[in-house]
């Protein structure tokens, strides 16, 4: 199976450099990596890539520029895309590196876009879906489509292959988790102890993003 990774970015050079590091470690390298750079909203970039036939792979994996990907992420996606049209991991972990807090999202019916991969057969339905709605959050709608799917709900830390990183420098992300105000019901991690448990020795690479 040929794999295409898609990353939408704009004015987030530090985040993108970290993303390139995580991608270089992948045990299964993508055959094509589309880095869609520019001020256009993410949905417009993705729609353009679909309509201009820029996507070559049978499997399409979203790689968000500011998130942490463990080395086996692409390998995991390819394995499950051999059987399903939509695959991903739920119960997402989010970590705000600026304010040093973390939380677990209770998504048990869909995966966040940063933890979603689709088969090429989903490109046309995805284009229709994007055109039908005017906001950026098409991940939940994508998972509602009547297609074969596999959603893994990790129960152990080692099963979590993606950590949703928030609060990096550059253009602000779409989700509320990017805000600098510390929301309720999160756990503080001032010494990066929990981040170490999530990503190991890479944790110090995020220490410079602390908001003082």
Legacy VTK file of the C-alpha trace (Angstrom):
# vtk DataFile Version 3.0
C-alpha trace
ASCII
DATASET POLYDATA
POINTS 212 float
0.000 0.000 0.000
1.275 3.440 -0.917
0.937 5.917 1.951
0.454 9.688 1.740
0.924 11.823 4.838
-0.806 15.217 4.897
0.321 18.114 7.094
-1.371 21.507 7.046
0.760 24.316 8.442
1.226 28.078 8.468
3.786 30.194 10.314
4.686 27.469 12.822
8.347 26.811 11.987
9.338 25.423 15.400
6.404 23.029 15.457
7.095 21.899 11.890
10.749 21.200 12.661
9.714 18.945 15.557
7.180 17.276 13.274
9.936 16.542 10.751
11.943 14.914 13.546
9.054 12.607 14.505
8.421 11.749 10.858
12.085 10.894 10.251
11.818 8.271 12.996
8.832 6.464 11.512
9.463 2.750 11.020
7.254 2.966 7.946
8.111 6.086 5.953
5.325 7.644 3.856
5.696 7.311 0.098
4.492 10.898 -0.209
4.384 13.687 2.350
2.258 16.677 1.387
3.087 19.727 3.497
0.340 22.208 2.655
1.648 25.594 3.744
-0.298 28.842 3.552
-2.870 31.059 5.268
-5.879 29.211 3.876
-8.042 27.287 6.384
-7.161 23.618 6.752
-10.377 22.416 5.139
-9.614 24.473 2.015
-6.108 23.038 1.789
-7.378 19.474 2.082
-10.136 20.091 -0.481
-7.589 21.580 -2.896
-5.337 18.531 -2.501
-8.263 16.230 -3.288
-9.622 18.186 -6.243
-6.182 18.708 -7.824
-5.376 15.003 -7.487
-2.291 15.759 -5.419
-2.797 12.721 -3.187
-1.063 9.636 -4.577
-1.463 7.095 -1.800
-4.045 4.411 -1.173
-3.734 5.240 2.514
-3.923 8.844 3.738
-2.589 9.685 7.187
-3.064 13.074 8.847
0.054 14.362 10.554
-0.577 17.611 12.391
2.452 19.865 12.604
2.334 20.422 16.370
1.624 16.901 17.620
3.928 14.129 18.825
3.999 10.881 16.829
5.666 7.738 18.064
7.793 5.829 15.517
5.232 3.116 14.779
2.312 5.431 13.927
2.536 5.079 10.130
3.090 1.346 10.461
-0.018 1.042 12.675
-2.151 3.012 10.207
-1.025 0.941 7.223
-1.790 -2.301 9.054
-5.397 -1.325 9.796
-6.065 0.477 6.514
-5.602 -2.916 4.844
-8.986 -3.860 6.368
-10.847 -0.629 7.084
-11.633 2.683 5.370
-11.303 4.847 8.497
-8.894 4.050 11.329
-7.645 5.887 14.375
-7.156 6.054 18.122
-9.660 7.556 20.550
-9.387 8.675 24.178
-6.926 11.307 23.000
-4.336 12.763 25.355
-3.733 16.498 25.122
-0.733 18.267 26.607
-0.393 22.061 26.718
3.334 22.773 26.700
2.866 26.477 27.350
0.872 26.057 30.557
2.052 22.518 31.354
-1.229 20.762 31.892
-2.639 17.571 30.422
-6.017 15.908 30.061
-7.647 12.914 28.443
-10.410 13.589 25.956
-13.365 11.253 26.315
-13.757 10.599 22.596
-14.868 6.987 22.372
-16.780 7.218 19.082
-14.311 9.052 16.888
-10.620 9.921 16.660
-9.261 13.439 16.489
-8.007 14.326 13.023
-4.390 14.117 14.219
-5.038 10.452 15.043
-7.049 9.540 11.946
-6.141 7.822 8.676
-8.392 6.995 5.743
-8.391 4.788 2.673
-8.369 6.473 -0.722
-11.991 5.368 -1.185
-12.900 8.048 1.378
-11.543 11.016 -0.586
-14.698 11.768 -2.570
-17.015 11.428 0.473
-14.584 13.635 2.407
-14.699 16.324 -0.288
-18.508 16.302 -0.188
-18.444 16.537 3.602
-16.004 19.477 3.606
-18.137 21.404 1.113
-21.281 20.791 3.163
-19.999 22.402 6.371
-18.218 25.680 6.984
-16.119 24.948 10.078
-12.774 23.222 10.510
-13.918 20.293 12.665
-14.718 17.646 10.087
-13.184 14.785 12.074
-16.369 13.904 13.984
-18.466 14.068 10.807
-15.954 11.907 8.983
-16.306 9.198 11.620
-20.115 9.328 11.357
-20.077 8.263 7.711
-21.393 4.773 7.080
-18.035 3.206 6.263
-15.941 0.381 7.648
-13.901 1.677 10.555
-11.561 0.701 13.333
-11.297 2.890 16.433
-8.757 1.756 18.994
-9.263 2.938 22.580
-5.873 2.711 24.335
-5.880 1.384 27.889
-2.109 1.534 28.427
0.360 4.384 27.962
2.459 2.378 25.508
-0.566 1.941 23.234
-0.900 5.689 22.725
0.935 6.461 19.512
-0.014 10.146 19.269
-0.028 12.935 21.854
-1.961 16.087 20.989
0.480 18.885 21.781
-0.933 22.352 22.406
0.561 25.751 23.097
3.524 25.710 20.730
4.683 28.967 19.161
3.228 30.352 15.949
-0.263 30.447 14.518
-2.885 29.385 17.059
-4.603 26.054 16.438
-8.347 25.615 16.009
-9.339 23.710 19.140
-10.102 25.279 22.515
-7.217 23.338 24.054
-4.784 25.799 22.433
-5.968 28.666 24.649
-3.528 29.918 27.267
-6.088 30.082 30.092
-5.885 26.860 32.093
-9.284 25.132 31.814
-10.928 23.237 34.675
-10.580 19.482 35.101
-7.013 19.224 33.831
-3.909 17.994 35.646
-0.939 20.305 36.083
2.544 19.011 35.280
5.012 21.816 36.160
8.121 19.597 36.128
7.176 17.727 32.910
6.979 14.446 34.856
3.877 13.263 33.035
5.211 14.444 29.698
8.291 12.289 30.329
5.985 9.305 30.882
4.224 10.071 27.581
7.195 10.688 25.292
10.351 9.880 27.272
13.612 11.666 26.568
11.987 13.958 23.984
10.117 15.839 26.728
12.847 18.517 27.243
12.422 19.605 23.613
9.144 21.188 24.677
10.431 22.977 27.776
11.224 26.199 25.875
7.549 26.772 25.109
6.701 27.483 28.764
4.670 30.677 29.137
6.298 32.694 31.936
LINES 1 213
212 0 1 2 3 4 5 6 7 8 9 10 11 12 13 14 15 16 17 18 19 20 21 22 23 24 25 26 27 28 29 30 31 32 33 34 35 36 37 38 39 40 41 42 43 44 45 46 47 48 49 50 51 52 53 54 55 56 57 58 59 60 61 62 63 64 65 66 67 68 69 70 71 72 73 74 75 76 77 78 79 80 81 82 83 84 85 86 87 88 89 90 91 92 93 94 95 96 97 98 99 100 101 102 103 104 105 106 107 108 109 110 111 112 113 114 115 116 117 118 119 120 121 122 123 124 125 126 127 128 129 130 131 132 133 134 135 136 137 138 139 140 141 142 143 144 145 146 147 148 149 150 151 152 153 154 155 156 157 158 159 160 161 162 163 164 165 166 167 168 169 170 171 172 173 174 175 176 177 178 179 180 181 182 183 184 185 186 187 188 189 190 191 192 193 194 195 196 197 198 199 200 201 202 203 204 205 206 207 208 209 210 211
